[in-house]
Amino acid sequence: MSQNIDQIIARKGRMAAMLIVGTALFWVLATFLGGQFELAQRTRALFDLIALAGFIWALWVIYQIWRLRQDIHTNGQRYPYAERSGPYLYQYLRDA
């Protein structure tokens, strides 16, 4: 089971990295194309809000990773998956 938590942390880390890179590329491309096609400011603002939502989502994933590591650290065990029922990651591990 401890390998499952390591895999989940690694998967979430990769997901956060891909979200950040993908959102940044989208934002740069949308800004460039908005200027080239002379899109309205409303449309450009919509693209900015979409990019902001992507960055917030990435921060949420990073926060989940941080909380999981904090829970592991504060319980004095490396992988306290069996005793906890709070975060959904622990519930996922029990079902796996």
C-alpha positions as CSV (number, residue, x, y, z in Angstrom):
1,M,0.0,0.0,0.0
2,S,2.8,2.4,0.7
3,Q,3.8,2.2,-2.9
4,N,0.3,3.3,-3.8
5,I,0.7,6.5,-1.9
6,D,4.0,7.2,-3.5
7,Q,2.4,6.6,-6.9
8,I,-0.5,8.9,-6.1
9,I,1.8,11.6,-5.0
10,A,3.9,11.2,-8.1
11,R,0.8,11.2,-10.3
12,K,-0.6,14.3,-8.7
13,G,2.8,16.0,-9.0
14,R,2.9,15.2,-12.8
15,M,-0.7,16.4,-13.1
16,A,0.1,19.7,-11.4
17,A,3.1,20.2,-13.7
18,M,1.1,19.4,-16.8
19,L,-1.6,21.8,-15.6
20,I,0.8,24.6,-15.1
21,V,2.6,24.1,-18.4
22,G,-0.6,23.6,-20.4
23,T,-2.3,26.6,-18.8
24,A,0.8,28.8,-19.5
25,L,0.9,27.6,-23.1
26,F,-2.8,28.2,-23.6
27,W,-2.5,31.7,-22.1
28,V,0.5,32.7,-24.2
29,L,-1.2,31.3,-27.3
30,A,-4.5,33.0,-26.6
31,T,-2.9,36.3,-25.9
32,F,-0.9,36.1,-29.1
33,L,-3.9,35.1,-31.2
34,G,-6.1,37.7,-29.6
35,G,-3.7,40.4,-30.7
36,Q,-3.3,38.9,-34.2
37,F,-7.0,38.5,-34.8
38,E,-7.8,41.7,-33.0
39,L,-10.3,40.0,-30.7
40,A,-12.5,42.1,-28.5
41,Q,-11.3,42.8,-24.9
42,R,-14.1,40.8,-23.6
43,T,-12.9,37.7,-25.4
44,R,-9.3,38.3,-24.3
45,A,-10.6,38.7,-20.7
46,L,-12.4,35.4,-21.0
47,F,-9.2,33.7,-22.0
48,D,-7.5,35.3,-19.1
49,L,-10.1,34.0,-16.7
50,I,-9.9,30.5,-18.2
51,A,-6.1,30.6,-17.6
52,L,-6.6,31.9,-14.1
53,A,-9.0,28.9,-13.4
54,G,-6.3,26.5,-14.7
55,F,-3.7,28.0,-12.4
56,I,-6.1,27.9,-9.5
57,W,-6.8,24.2,-10.3
58,A,-3.0,23.5,-10.3
59,L,-2.6,25.2,-6.9
60,W,-5.5,23.1,-5.6
61,V,-3.6,19.9,-6.7
62,I,-0.4,21.2,-5.1
63,Y,-2.3,21.9,-1.9
64,Q,-3.7,18.3,-1.9
65,I,-0.2,17.0,-2.2
66,W,1.0,19.2,0.6
67,R,-1.9,18.1,2.9
68,L,-1.2,14.4,2.2
69,R,2.4,14.9,3.1
70,Q,1.5,16.9,6.2
71,D,-0.9,14.2,7.3
72,I,1.8,11.5,6.8
73,H,4.4,13.6,8.7
74,T,2.2,14.6,11.7
75,N,0.9,11.1,12.4
76,G,4.4,9.9,13.1
77,Q,4.1,7.2,10.5
78,R,5.3,7.2,7.0
79,Y,2.0,5.9,5.6
80,P,-1.0,6.1,7.9
81,Y,-3.5,5.0,5.3
82,A,-5.2,2.4,7.4
83,E,-6.2,4.6,10.4
84,R,-7.5,7.6,8.5
85,S,-10.8,8.0,6.9
86,G,-10.8,11.8,6.2
87,P,-9.2,12.8,2.9
88,Y,-10.5,11.0,-0.1
89,L,-7.0,9.8,-1.0
90,Y,-7.1,7.5,2.0
91,Q,-10.6,6.3,1.0
92,Y,-9.2,5.6,-2.5
93,L,-6.3,3.6,-1.0
94,R,-8.7,1.5,1.0
95,D,-10.8,0.7,-2.0
96,A,-7.8,-0.2,-4.2
